[in-house]
Amino acid sequence: MQSSPSNQQQAVDPKREKQKKWFTTITLILSIGVIVYFILTTDGINTLMEISKNIKVWWLWVALLAVMVRYAIEGYVLYLLSHHLDPSWTFRKSFTVGMVGFLYSALTPFSAGEPMEIYTMDRMGMSAGASSAVIALKSLIYQIVMMVYCLFFIATEFQYFQAVLDNIFLVIILTLVINMAIIGVILIVMLNSRLTHKLLRFLMAVILRLKWCKHPKRLYRKIRNQLYAFHDGAALMGRNTALYVKSGLLTLVQITCASIIPYFIHQSFNLHGAPFYTMMAADTFVTMAAAFVPLPGSSGGAEGGFYLFFHDMFGATIFPAILLWRILAYYSSIVFGYLTTLVAAKKNWM
């Protein structure tokens, strides 16, 4: 599939490219500043220096391997879905797109990874409708798998969650409502074009009344045309159950790779007594709940959730644990995502 001339012109717009580079550089510096602030304003660095003498580094290498597997699975799931629409699509393209998604989800509030993935796929030659359908379906699979996985952990480790969080029922209901709302919106946009356009007209009426846009009709036509293209792409995806089940199982492995990182950190500190399964359950819940924090990388919510659920497991080493966890689970996305985009730009992959 080839992108339209207008899209190709947009892809080589020097002003847009310069703005993107500046945005990435500034947000990367800010993100590094956050972790430096965290190191200097807690006793985490001092405790880390104390335990570094006996730390088992190879457990951290295993944790980093889990992170790499997570990235590879993201690229492979994107490859499976993209290859279904475009047989010429390669894993290299999908891996690059996935790392772009990780990078911008880490750097921007409300996680702008998906729009940047669509933009990158468009630059690589896939139509806007097809790329939108792929990314929406990938997001839908992830949300469903994450929600079901988290509910399974809550059901099997309910006493633990109840002991840590008094109002666990309220938190569960809130996260379920938000997740179901996200899943519902994606399904409506993918499957019901009539209802989607009714919602779009309602949204535009609100925007017009509140005067949030100078050219509402132009915005409406632009979004409407994108929705037409999106529905065409969603129709092309079809009802390939085997493809979706395979993608879902791979996503389950991907989430698991992320959830076992705290256990590897725990082992590297030469600590004992914390159940492996319970740590998986806690990390999965923290990750899902923190995803709704409207800050880059869920900053604040992620650290707070980790402290709440893992404090008893790590004891005095909780701050070094949070530091290493954020480096592996969050800041690595910035570093590897940034390096991937640099290599892809130099090799003209995007």
C-alpha positions as CSV (number, residue, x, y, z in Angstrom):
1,M,0.0,0.0,0.0
2,Q,1.3,3.4,-0.9
3,S,0.5,6.6,0.9
4,S,-1.1,9.5,-0.9
5,P,1.0,12.4,-2.3
6,S,-0.3,14.7,0.5
7,N,0.9,12.2,3.1
8,Q,4.3,12.0,1.4
9,Q,4.6,15.7,1.3
10,Q,3.7,15.8,5.0
11,A,6.4,13.2,5.7
12,V,9.2,15.4,4.4
13,D,8.0,18.7,5.8
14,P,11.2,20.2,7.3
15,K,9.3,22.4,9.8
16,R,7.3,19.4,11.1
17,E,10.4,17.3,11.3
18,K,12.3,20.0,13.3
19,Q,9.4,20.4,15.7
20,K,9.3,16.7,16.3
21,K,13.0,16.5,17.0
22,W,12.8,19.5,19.4
23,F,9.8,18.0,21.1
24,T,11.5,14.6,21.6
25,T,14.8,16.2,22.8
26,I,13.0,18.5,25.3
27,T,10.8,15.8,26.7
28,L,13.7,13.4,27.0
29,I,15.7,16.0,29.0
30,L,12.6,16.5,31.2
31,S,12.2,12.8,31.8
32,I,15.8,12.4,32.8
33,G,15.4,15.4,35.1
34,V,12.5,13.6,36.8
35,I,14.7,10.6,37.7
36,V,17.6,12.7,38.8
37,Y,15.2,14.6,41.1
38,F,13.9,11.3,42.4
39,I,17.5,10.1,43.2
40,L,18.5,13.3,44.9
41,T,15.4,13.9,47.0
42,T,15.1,10.4,48.6
43,D,17.5,8.1,50.4
44,G,17.2,5.7,47.5
45,I,20.6,6.3,46.1
46,N,22.3,5.9,49.5
47,T,20.5,2.6,50.2
48,L,21.3,1.4,46.7
49,M,25.0,2.1,47.2
50,E,24.9,0.1,50.4
51,I,23.3,-3.0,48.9
52,S,25.3,-2.7,45.6
53,K,28.2,-4.6,47.3
54,N,26.0,-7.7,47.5
55,I,23.7,-7.2,44.6
56,K,23.2,-10.0,42.2
57,V,23.6,-8.2,38.9
58,W,22.7,-11.2,36.7
59,W,19.1,-11.0,38.0
60,L,19.0,-7.4,36.6
61,W,20.3,-8.8,33.2
62,V,17.4,-11.3,33.3
63,A,15.0,-8.4,34.0
64,L,16.5,-6.5,31.1
65,L,16.0,-9.6,28.9
66,A,12.3,-9.6,29.9
67,V,12.1,-5.9,28.8
68,M,13.6,-6.8,25.4
69,V,11.2,-9.7,25.0
70,R,8.4,-7.3,25.7
71,Y,9.6,-5.0,22.9
72,A,10.0,-7.9,20.5
73,I,6.5,-9.2,21.1
74,E,5.0,-5.7,20.6
75,G,6.7,-5.6,17.2
76,Y,5.6,-9.1,16.3
77,V,1.9,-8.5,17.2
78,L,2.0,-5.4,15.1
79,Y,3.6,-7.4,12.3
80,L,0.9,-10.1,12.4
81,L,-1.9,-7.6,12.2
82,S,-0.1,-5.4,9.5
83,H,1.0,-8.4,7.4
84,H,-2.7,-9.5,7.3
85,L,-3.5,-6.3,5.4
86,D,-0.2,-5.9,3.5
87,P,1.8,-9.1,2.8
88,S,4.9,-6.9,1.9
89,W,5.0,-5.5,5.4
90,T,8.1,-6.5,7.4
91,F,8.9,-7.2,11.1
92,R,11.5,-4.5,11.0
93,K,8.9,-1.9,10.2
94,S,6.6,-3.2,12.9
95,F,9.3,-3.2,15.5
96,T,10.2,0.4,14.6
97,V,6.5,1.4,14.9
98,G,6.2,-0.4,18.2
99,M,9.2,1.4,19.7
100,V,7.9,4.7,18.4
101,G,4.7,3.9,20.4
102,F,6.6,3.1,23.5
103,L,8.7,6.3,23.2
104,Y,5.8,8.7,22.8
105,S,3.6,6.9,25.3
106,A,6.4,7.5,27.8
107,L,7.1,11.1,26.9
108,T,3.6,12.5,26.5
109,P,0.6,13.1,28.8
110,F,-2.4,10.8,28.0
111,S,0.0,8.5,26.1
112,A,0.2,9.8,22.5
113,G,1.8,6.6,21.4
114,E,-1.0,5.3,19.2
115,P,-1.3,8.5,17.0
116,M,2.4,8.5,16.5
117,E,2.3,4.8,15.5
118,I,-0.3,5.6,12.9
119,Y,1.7,8.5,11.6
120,T,4.8,6.4,11.4
121,M,3.0,3.6,9.5
122,D,1.6,6.2,7.2
123,R,5.2,7.4,6.4
124,M,6.2,3.8,5.8
125,G,3.6,3.4,3.1
126,M,0.5,2.0,4.8
127,S,-2.8,3.9,4.2
128,A,-4.2,5.9,7.1
129,G,-7.3,3.7,7.3
130,A,-5.3,0.4,7.4
131,S,-2.8,1.7,9.9
132,S,-5.6,3.1,12.1
133,A,-7.4,-0.2,12.0
134,V,-4.2,-2.1,13.0
135,I,-3.3,0.2,15.9
136,A,-6.9,0.3,17.1
137,L,-7.2,-3.5,17.0
138,K,-3.8,-3.9,18.8
139,S,-5.0,-1.5,21.5
140,L,-8.3,-3.3,21.8
141,I,-6.5,-6.7,22.3
142,Y,-4.2,-5.2,24.9
143,Q,-7.0,-3.6,26.9
144,I,-9.1,-6.8,26.9
145,V,-6.2,-9.0,27.8
146,M,-4.9,-6.6,30.5
147,M,-8.4,-6.3,32.1
148,V,-9.1,-10.0,32.1
149,Y,-5.6,-10.8,33.4
150,C,-5.9,-8.3,36.2
151,L,-9.3,-9.5,37.2
152,F,-7.9,-13.1,37.3
153,F,-5.2,-11.9,39.7
154,I,-7.6,-10.0,41.9
155,A,-9.9,-13.1,42.1
156,T,-7.0,-15.4,43.0
157,E,-5.1,-12.9,45.3
158,F,-8.1,-11.1,46.7
159,Q,-7.0,-11.3,50.4
160,Y,-3.7,-9.7,49.5
161,F,-5.3,-6.8,47.6
162,Q,-7.9,-6.3,50.4
163,A,-5.1,-6.2,53.0
164,V,-3.1,-3.6,51.0
165,L,-6.0,-1.4,49.9
166,D,-9.1,-0.9,52.1
167,N,-11.3,0.5,49.3
168,I,-10.3,-2.2,46.8
169,F,-13.9,-2.6,45.6
170,L,-14.1,1.1,44.6
171,V,-10.8,0.9,42.8
172,I,-11.8,-2.3,41.0
173,I,-15.1,-0.8,39.9
174,L,-13.4,2.4,38.8
175,T,-10.7,0.6,36.7
176,L,-13.4,-1.7,35.2
177,V,-15.6,1.2,34.2
178,I,-12.7,3.1,32.6
179,N,-11.4,0.0,30.8
180,M,-14.8,-1.0,29.5
181,A,-15.4,2.6,28.3
182,I,-12.1,2.5,26.3
183,I,-12.9,-1.0,24.9
184,G,-16.5,0.2,24.1
185,V,-15.3,3.3,22.2
186,I,-12.8,1.3,20.1
187,L,-15.5,-1.3,19.3
188,I,-18.0,1.3,18.3
189,V,-15.6,3.1,16.1
190,M,-14.5,-0.2,14.5
191,L,-17.9,-1.8,14.0
192,N,-20.7,0.7,14.0
193,S,-20.1,3.6,11.5
194,R,-23.6,5.0,11.9
195,L,-23.3,5.4,15.7
196,T,-19.8,6.7,15.3
197,H,-20.9,9.5,13.0
198,K,-23.7,10.3,15.4
199,L,-21.2,10.6,18.2
200,L,-19.0,12.7,16.0
201,R,-21.8,15.1,15.1
202,F,-22.6,15.4,18.8
203,L,-19.0,16.1,19.7
204,M,-18.7,18.7,17.0
205,A,-21.9,20.4,18.2
206,V,-20.4,20.6,21.7
207,I,-17.2,22.1,20.2
208,L,-19.2,24.6,18.2
209,R,-21.2,25.7,21.2
210,L,-18.1,26.1,23.4
211,K,-16.2,27.7,20.5
212,W,-13.2,25.5,21.0
213,C,-12.3,25.5,17.3
214,K,-12.0,28.3,14.7
215,H,-13.0,26.0,11.8
216,P,-15.3,23.3,13.1
217,K,-16.7,22.3,9.7
218,R,-13.1,21.8,8.3
219,L,-12.3,19.7,11.4
220,Y,-15.5,17.7,11.0
221,R,-14.7,16.9,7.3
222,K,-11.2,15.9,8.2
223,I,-12.3,13.6,11.0
224,R,-15.1,12.2,8.9
225,N,-12.8,11.3,6.0
226,Q,-10.4,9.6,8.5
227,L,-13.3,7.6,9.9
228,Y,-14.3,6.5,6.4
229,A,-10.7,5.3,5.8
230,F,-10.6,3.7,9.2
231,H,-13.8,1.7,8.6
232,D,-12.5,0.5,5.2
233,G,-9.3,-0.7,7.0
234,A,-11.4,-2.4,9.8
235,A,-13.5,-4.1,7.2
236,L,-10.3,-5.5,5.5
237,M,-9.2,-6.9,8.8
238,G,-12.2,-9.2,8.8
239,R,-13.1,-11.7,11.5
240,N,-9.9,-13.8,11.6
241,T,-10.4,-15.5,14.9
242,A,-7.1,-17.4,14.8
243,L,-5.1,-14.2,14.2
244,Y,-6.8,-12.4,17.1
245,V,-6.4,-15.4,19.5
246,K,-2.7,-15.6,18.6
247,S,-2.2,-11.9,19.1
248,G,-4.0,-12.1,22.4
249,L,-1.9,-15.0,23.7
250,L,1.3,-13.1,22.7
251,T,0.0,-10.0,24.4
252,L,-0.6,-12.1,27.5
253,V,3.1,-13.2,27.4
254,Q,4.1,-9.6,26.9
255,I,2.2,-8.4,30.0
256,T,3.7,-11.3,32.0
257,C,7.2,-10.2,30.9
258,A,6.5,-6.8,32.4
259,S,4.9,-8.2,35.6
260,I,7.9,-10.4,36.6
261,I,10.4,-7.5,36.6
262,P,9.8,-6.6,40.3
263,Y,10.5,-10.3,41.2
264,F,13.9,-10.1,39.4
265,I,14.7,-6.9,41.2
266,H,13.7,-8.5,44.5
267,Q,16.0,-11.5,43.8
268,S,18.9,-9.1,42.8
269,F,18.7,-7.5,46.3
270,N,19.1,-11.0,47.8
271,L,15.8,-10.8,49.5
272,H,13.5,-13.7,50.3
273,G,10.0,-14.5,51.3
274,A,7.9,-12.6,48.8
275,P,5.7,-14.9,46.7
276,F,6.5,-14.8,42.9
277,Y,2.8,-15.0,42.0
278,T,1.7,-12.3,44.4
279,M,4.4,-10.0,42.9
280,M,3.1,-10.6,39.4
281,A,-0.4,-9.8,40.5
282,A,0.6,-6.6,42.3
283,D,2.7,-5.3,39.3
284,T,-0.1,-6.1,36.8
285,F,-2.6,-4.2,39.0
286,V,-0.3,-1.2,39.5
287,T,0.4,-1.1,35.7
288,M,-3.3,-1.1,34.8
289,A,-4.3,1.5,37.4
290,A,-1.4,3.8,36.8
291,A,-2.2,3.9,33.0
292,F,-5.0,6.3,33.8
293,V,-2.7,8.9,35.4
294,P,-2.6,11.8,32.8
295,L,1.1,12.5,33.1
296,P,4.0,11.2,31.0
297,G,4.8,7.7,31.9
298,S,2.1,7.8,34.6
299,S,4.6,9.7,36.7
300,G,3.6,9.8,40.4
301,G,0.9,7.3,40.1
302,A,3.3,4.5,39.1
303,E,5.8,5.2,41.8
304,G,3.0,5.6,44.4
305,G,1.3,2.4,43.4
306,F,4.6,0.5,43.5
307,Y,5.3,1.8,47.0
308,L,1.9,0.9,48.2
309,F,1.9,-2.7,46.9
310,F,5.5,-3.6,47.3
311,H,6.6,-1.8,50.5
312,D,6.3,-4.8,52.7
313,M,8.1,-7.0,50.2
314,F,11.1,-4.7,49.8
315,G,11.2,-3.1,53.2
316,A,14.1,-0.6,53.6
317,T,15.1,-1.2,50.0
318,I,11.8,0.0,48.5
319,F,13.2,3.3,47.1
320,P,16.1,1.5,45.2
321,A,13.5,-1.0,44.0
322,I,11.3,1.8,42.7
323,L,14.3,3.4,41.0
324,L,15.4,0.2,39.2
325,W,11.8,-0.7,38.3
326,R,11.2,2.6,36.7
327,I,14.6,2.4,34.8
328,L,13.7,-1.0,33.4
329,A,10.0,-0.6,32.9
330,Y,9.8,3.0,31.9
331,Y,13.0,4.9,31.1
332,S,14.3,2.0,29.0
333,S,11.3,2.7,26.7
334,I,12.6,6.3,26.2
335,V,16.3,5.2,25.6
336,F,15.6,2.3,23.3
337,G,12.7,4.1,21.6
338,Y,14.8,7.1,21.0
339,L,17.7,5.0,19.6
340,T,15.4,3.0,17.4
341,T,13.9,6.2,15.8
342,L,17.4,7.6,15.3
343,V,18.6,4.4,13.5
344,A,15.3,4.2,11.5
345,A,15.7,7.9,10.4
346,K,19.3,7.4,9.3
347,K,18.5,4.1,7.4
348,N,15.4,5.8,5.8
349,W,13.1,3.1,7.3
350,M,10.5,5.8,8.2
